[in-house]
C-alpha cells in the first residue's frame, strides 16, 4: 500500500509533475493522470448523488460503486496493477437488469433533469463517458485492465438507468426531448 499522507502539501508537484503509485514521476497532464483524475471526478459526482434524497437500493448500489471507483483510480495510479475484477462488471449488469426492470421502454430521447438527483446522475454519466474515452486513449499507448474499461462502459449505462429511476421517484417525470420542428407547437 502506498504512503499515507500526514502532511497535505509536499511541494513535490510544484514543477508540474506528480508521483504514481509505483514511485515513478510523470507530468501532471500525462494521459494516465488525466484518466485517474477523471475517475476521481466521477467518484465525486457519485458522492453528489449520494448527498441527495434517494432510495436505499440506489444508495447501496452507488456506495459500492464509490469503493470500486476508488479501486479503479488506484489501479490507474499503479501501472501494471489490476484491482477491478470481473465480478464487479457482473454486479453492474445485475444492477442494470434490476433497476431497468420496472422502467417503461424508451420511445424518445430524454434530457438530463427531471429532479435534482436525476440531473446529478446524468452529470455523473457524462463524466463516466469521459473517463471511458480517456481510458480508450490510454489503452492505445499503455497496457490497461480491459475489465476496467468494460466496468466504465457498464457503469455509464447504469447511471443512465438510475437517472431514469431517480427522475421518476416520488411521482416525478423524465424530460422528453422535443425536436426543434415541434417545439412550441401545440400537440
N, C-alpha and C positions, 0 to 999 in steps of 0.2 A: 504494500500500500504506500502511496506517496506521502510526502511530508504534510503534516498538519500545520496550518497557519496560526502562529501565535502572535505574529506581527502582520498587520494587514498590508502596509506598504513596505516593499523590499528595495525599490529603486532599480531592480534588475531589468525592468522593462522600459526604463526612461529613454532608451535609444531605439525603441521600436521593435524590440524582439521579446519573445516570451518563451518560457520553458514548457516542453512537452513532458508527459508522464514518464518517458524513458530517460529524461535528463538532457536530451538534446534541445538546442535553442533554434527557433525559426522566427522569421519576420511575423509581426502581428497580422499582416494581411495575407499570410500563407493560406492556401486553399483549405488545408486541414483545419487551421484555426478558425477560418470563416465558417466551416461546416460545423464544428462543435460549438462555436459561438451561436450559430443559428439554432442548434438543438437546445442550447441553454435558453435562448429566447423563447422557443416553443414551450419549454418546461415552465417558464414564467407565465406564458399565456394560459397554459393549463391551470396554473395557480390562480389566475384571474377568474376562470370559470368556477373553480372550487370555492372562491370567495363569494360566489353568488348563492342564492337560494335555489338548490337543485335537489332532485330526488336522490334518495340514499343509494339506489342501484347505480345511478350515474356517478355519484360521488365515489363509490367503491371502485368502479372501473377507472376513473380518472386519477384516483390516488395511486393505484397500482401503476398506471401509465407514467406518472411522475417519477416513480422509482426506476422504471425501465428506461425512461429518457435520461436519467442521471447515469445509469449504466452505459447507455449508448454514448453519452458525452465522454465518459471515462474511456470507453473503447476507442473513440476517435482521438483522444488525447494521448493514447499509448499505442503507437504504431505496432501492428502485429498481434495485438490482443483481441480476443473475441469474448465479449461479455453478454451479448444478446443471443440467447439460444432459440432454436426453432419453436419450442413450446410458447414463447411469447407471441409469435406470429399466429400460432394456432388459437391462442386465447383471444387475440383481437378478432379473428374470424368468428369464434363462438359469440363474442360480444356483439359483433356486427349482425349476426343472424338473430340474436335475441332482441336487440333494440329495433331492428328493421321489421320484425315480425308483425307488429301492430300498426305500422305506418301504411297509409294508402300508397299505391304505386304512383310514381311521378308521371304526370302528363304534361307538365310545364316546367320551365326553369324557375328556380326560386332565387330571390335576392337575399343577401345577408341581412338578418334582422329578425323581427317577429317578437323578440323580447331581448332584454339586456344579456341574459345568459346565452341565448342563441347567437346573438351577434358576437359575443366573446368567443364562442365556439367556432363560428365561421372565421374569425380572425386567426385563431389557433390553426385552423385547417390551412389557411393560406401560408402561414409561417411553416407549417409542416411540409407543404409542397415545395417551398423554397429550400428547406433543408434537404429534401429528397433530390431536388435538382443539383444542389451543391455536391451531394454525395455521389451522384452520377458523374459529375465532372471530376471529382476526386478519384473515382474508380478508374478513370482513363489514364491516370498518372501514378497511382499507388494501389497496392492491394488493400481491399476493404472486406469486411464481413458481408457477404451477399445476403445473409439473413437479415442484417440490419437495414439494408436497402428495401427488402420486402416488408420489414416492420414499418418503416416510414410510409410506404405505399398503403398498407392496410390501415395504419393509424389515420391517415388523411381521409380515407373512406369512412372510418368510424366517427371521426369528428364531424363529417358531413351529416351522417345519420343522427348523431347526438344533437347537432344543431336543429335538425328537424324535430326531434323529440322535445327539445327544450322550447322551441318556438310554439309547440302545441300544448305545452304544460299549462295547467290551470285555465283551460279554455282558450288559450291563445291561438293565433293563426300564423301560418307561413306567409311570407310576402311573395306573391306570384309576379314574375316579370311579365310585363306587357310590351309587346313590340311597338316601336315608335309610331308605326302607321295607325295603331289602335289606341294609343294613349290619349286621353282627353275626349274620346268619342263615347257616346252613350252605348250601352250594351243592347 
